Amino acid sequence: MDWTMKSIQYAPNAITGQVDSLGDEFSFEFNILAGNNVRFRLHEKTLLHPRYEAKFSIETLETAVYDHQKKDGLEIVTFGSSELLIAYAPFSFEFKVNGKSQIAFNKNGYFYYEPYRAESKIPEFAVVKEGEADEKLNEIKTKIGKDLGSESFGGKTDSKPRGASSIGFDITFPNSKHVFGIPEHATSYSLKSTRGSGAEYTEPYRLYNLDVFEYELDNPMALYGAVPFMLSHKVGSSAGFLWLNSAEMWIDVEKSTDPSVKTHWMAESGMVDLFFFLGPTQNGIFNSFTKITGRPQLPQQFATTYHQCRWNYNTEEDALEVDSNFDLYDIPYDVLWLDIEHTDGKRYFTWDKVKFPHPKEMQNKLANKGRKMITIIDPHIKKDDNYHVSKKAKELDIFVKNTDGSTFDGHCWPGDSNWIDYTNPKGREYWAEQFLYKNYEGSTPSLYTWNDMNEPSVFTGPEVTMPKDLLHYENVEHRDIHNTYGMLQHRSTFEGHLKRSDNKDRPFILSRAFFVGTQRYGAIWTGDNTGEWEHLSMSIPMLLSVSIAGITFCGADVGGFFLNPDAELLVRWYQLGALQPFFRAHAHIDTKRREPWLFGEPYTSLFREAVIRRYKLLPYIYTLFSEAHLTGNPVMRSMMQEFPDNELTFGMDDQYMFGQALLVKPVSKAGQKSVEVFLPQESIWYDYDTFELAKPKANLIEVETPLDKIPVFMRGGCIIPRKDRQRRSSQLMKKDPYTIIVALDSRLNASGSIYVDDGSSFEYQSGDYINSKFEFKDNTLSAKHLPLSTPMDVKGDFNVKIERIVIVGYSNEPAAIKNSNGKDLFFGTKKVGDCFTVTIKNPEVLIGDEWSIKFKGNSKL
Ligand code: NOJ
């Protein structure tokens, strides 16, 4: 389609104007946003039906100042070090940062838009005959820009009463070879091409939240969640792009040798609502993205530990036995999960009275050991007038509707079901109220929630989901809101948790479906994976992709949901899962039981070690979550994020950084005796287990991997806070003293930080927390409050002792170590390889205080 800009007007908060194409008129609006970002929207002049705006995803929008001029026939808008260059005919625009082109819109002329039409008549030439490819259909659709009437697929018909309304355009990332993101797909982190010479896939990436049975790996097919956000990266700069649209979307990726990555975005309906993130750093983009779409929630401490799940723990006795076996086998854990079988006939918010007769007592038994329970609450509501939720929701008229206004019926776990319409404020409110203790009988303050099947999964629907022509609040079609449905359930559950605790307790909710902004409401997991080695490996790119799309609290079912992993695979998976953001073992109802003690030795000990490693690192991990909450920086990071100028890391997704300090490489094959690890030469590295300085050759090191070892390296220059005493749950560790590991870089410097609060409430928002920076410099280790902290007034009883400080990579034995008062501290040294590890026992300092410790003696570079 040929697009021409007819006019442009400049006002402080918006740049507006008119464009037209083939006689259709549109208005547009650019907003220059704070943080080097730009929003672009397009509106039809005469609108037959409203276009759906995915407004639930936006949290903050702040505009910034700009200048503008006309030069060489282009409109040029400047802000900070960036420029927006708008061309008149064909209408297109491009962003430059520091004079270099970063992203362009409609450079390839793919921009098309099907306005809603009053008539939907199919011209003769457009009738597709049997055997003709879909391509012809698409070509005709574009050409005539008109409705082709209803569509049938797999025996289901979409009546499409409003006709066609699709939108497409191209986005080019000049001088880039890699693009990332657009989760959720089971594919590599650096996205493979789907078009052009050497295309690796034959279909575009699809974003349409679906409940996919036994999903295939290395495939652009749609999965449970969708975030239409893409990142590109090259040495020196990154750029990000978001299409805020919750309809079904397809994205083609084409890599050209110029070099550039050309992408083609197509959505079935919705709006042109585009965000351009100009960085130029990855962290700057993650910060902007989560400022606009909402910061990741700060999780409760317990949520960051080990979770034990299975479909299903069958009875109260079964659940309590699993719980006490963790004590018997001396394995810490915090949360026991109950799947759908705990309910009375899949009626959520109820209990099977025979199998779970005393839910409160059961939760309290766990709570006495500092543990929590989680029950599953799905969005489908069993059709049953004797079920209070079904009855009331019907009365309130908050179910999703058919085109004729009647309530939509479909099948899911309970059989005949109806679906709550969470786009309806009344639906959200009713849902939230169900979490009040008085409404959810048998629930206690230590019970949290799991939202599953919220794509939504409809067993009898097209592609196991809702028909697109169903109607939501204010007659919005399901096709427009599909990808946001799960997030709205997640949000309503979150609001329910807040309500039940009078806004005092931080919610914890795991969701399977997700969309732009999900991070505000909790965690997601990658759904029904399989207990195979390839699925263990795939967890890395999948989690990296959701992490950069804002959803930093994410995990994959440890062990794999389907099939029966053998003990070796399960051990390797625990070792990896322990170093990923959300760490939960889960299994399908048809699988053999696989709790960590069932495999005997040496396996039980190996599971225990993996879990204990997680627990020791909780102070470090919680600090990472607080950073994600403040800045959107992912907990799990690609090698490229931490080493953005090292091109060798760009496509790398078989290893990653867990925060800034730890490099993790899984063992991903049966019987693998050793693993090659890439250690970027920008840093020095220490083996996390032995503290030995690594000696890579040309960035690579071979690490032996007996069953008790996966390669984990500490990056020189980092400081890691830990708690090394073993307890049954994280709550019982609250007052335990800290161990601080200082891994020196080649200049004998290091820095790190710690964030501590009560781990559960919102008191941190009124300053009840510790946030300190540790620094080792000039032979002095110091702790200082970070600016946002509350210096000298650390409230709460979490200001506990540091019991041990370990300096790794010291060049010789110090002669003396003195605290701030000049008092000698007791220490020991150990030669590890060419360096010394120096351990100060009882340095007599508290984690939340400001202090310094001096090392005497001639340590040199
Ligand atoms: C599908 C979920 O993905 C899975 O984790 C769960 O166990 C089953 N539904 C049963 O609720």
Boltz pocket constraint, residues with backbone or C-beta under 6 A from the ligand:
constraints:
  - pocket:
      binder: B
      contacts: [[A, 310], [A, 311], [A, 339], [A, 340], [A, 376], [A, 452], [A, 453], [A, 512], [A, 527], [A, 528], [A, 561], [A, 586], [A, 587], [A, 588]]
      max_distance: 6.0
